Amino acid sequence: MVLFSKVKGPPILVFTGLVLLLACLIPVTSVDEVINTTFIVSPGTKYGPNDAGTGYHTRILGKSVLKGQVIVEREGIYLTVNFYNTAHLKNIYVKEQYDFVVDPAHDLYVFTFDNSKGSSESLVTFTLEEIWTRPIVIGSPLTFIMGVLGLTMFLAGLLFYLRKKRSP
């Protein structure tokens, strides 16, 4: 407070703006179910990557983790997940249930369900959740406005302080 002892107004602006800005940067985590689909994969065919429910693009502002679950009834299938951080998810044989995690997840993901070696159809239920961590300011328009207001107050208070400090 010694820095601001000669100036009365700007320290309040700087402090209030900084508190608002820091409050808006608190990280929050949410879990969203992004795919929940059921389909039949005929013998000798593949489902995906261009079929409905077999592609997903993660959110870009924040950190994501993908959690998936594949449940197969009747004959088993082969699961392949492509793109970033999925080397461990190539040609995985799924007979009944398989859970997987992609951590960290980033960008586009496509899923292929392969029954080309099968002799009967497979009923597949596929769910995918994105666990997303981001600053609270991204969550709602009100917190975004508070963040912009806090940044503006902080910079304006700092500017006023520096101008007062320079003038005799």
N, C-alpha and C positions, 0 to 999 in steps of 0.2 A: 504494500500500500504506500510505501515511501515514494514510488514512482508517480503516483497519482495524487500526492498530497497538495499540489498547487492547483489542480484542476478538479472541479466538483462534478460536472455533468458527464463527461465521457467515460469515467470509470464505471458508472452504472450501466451505460450502454454496452461497454466491452464485456463486463461480467455477465449481464443478462443474456446478451447475444451468445456468449461462449457456453453458458449453461443450456440454452435452447438448442444450440448446435450439437453439443455433446449428447444431450438426451435423445436427439433424433438419430444418432449413430449407434444406439444400443442394438445389438444383433438379436433377431428373433428367428425362430425356426417353425416351419409349418410342414405338414405332410399332406400331399394332395394325391388322390388316386387319379392317374392320368390315362390309364388304359384298363378297361374291364370288358373283355369280350370272350365269346365262345364261338367256336367254329369246328367244322368237320374237315379233316384232311384225308382225302381218298387215297387208296393204295396206289403207289407209283407216282405220286405228285408231291409238290411242295406248296406251302402256304406262306406267302411273303416273298420278298420284302416290299412289294408294291400293293399288297392287299390291305383291306381296311383293318386297322388295329395292330399293324406290324411296324409302325414307325413312330418315333417321338423325338422332338427337339427340346432340350432342356432350357430352362430360363437362363438369361444371359447376365443378369445383375444379381450376383450372389454365388454361393457355393452349393452344389447339388450332389446328392447321392441317390442312385436309383436302386430300388428293391423290387424284384420281380418274383412271381410265382407262376409256375406252369403245372397244371393238373391234367393228366392224360387218362382217359378211360378207353378201354379195349386194348388195341395194340400200341406199343411204344413208338415214339418218334425221336428224331434228332433235332436238337435246338442249336442254332448258331446266332450269336449276337455280334454285330459288326460295328466298328469304328472305335473311338477313343477308349483306351483302358479295358478292352474286352478280350485280350488274348486267351484268358482262361475260360472263355465261353464259346468255344468252337466245337461243333459236332458232339454235343453232350447228349447221351442217350437218356431219355426220360421215359420211364415205365409207368409210374403212378404220379409222383409229385416231385418237383424240383424247385428249390428256392435259390435265388442268386442275388448278388450285390455288385454294383459297379460304383466304386468309390476311389477317387472323385469322378463324377460324371460331368461331361462337358460336350455340348453341341448335339449333333444328330446321331440317333441310334436306330438301327433297323434289325428286325427279328425275323428269322426264317425257321419254319417248322417243316421238317423234311420227313416224308413218309414214302420216299421213292423205293426203299427196300422192303416195305411192308406188304402184307398179303390181305389185310382188311383195313377198313377205315378206322380213324382215331378221332375221338371227340376231345377237343382241347379247350381248356379254360385258361385264359391268360390275363393276369392282373399285373399292373406296374404302378408303383408309387414313386413320387419324387419327394425327397426330403430336402427342403430348400431353406438355407440360412442367408438372411440379408439384413441390412440396416432397417430399423423400424420406419425410417423416412420413406421407404419404397412401398410400405403397406397401405397407405391411404392418402387421399388428397389433403386431409387436415394436417397430418404429420409432415407431409412434403412442404406445405405452406409454412408450418412452424420452423422447419429447417431452413428455408429460404429467408424467413424473417430473422432467425437467429444469426445466419451468416451476414445479412445486411446490417443488423444492429452491431455485430462485432466489428465489421470492417468500418462502418461509419464512426463508431466510438474510437477506434484506433486512429482513423484519419483525423478526427477532431483533436485527439490528444497530441498527435504529431504536429499538427498545425499550431496548436497553442504552445507547444514546447519550442518550436522554431521562432515564434514571434517574441520580441522582447517585452 
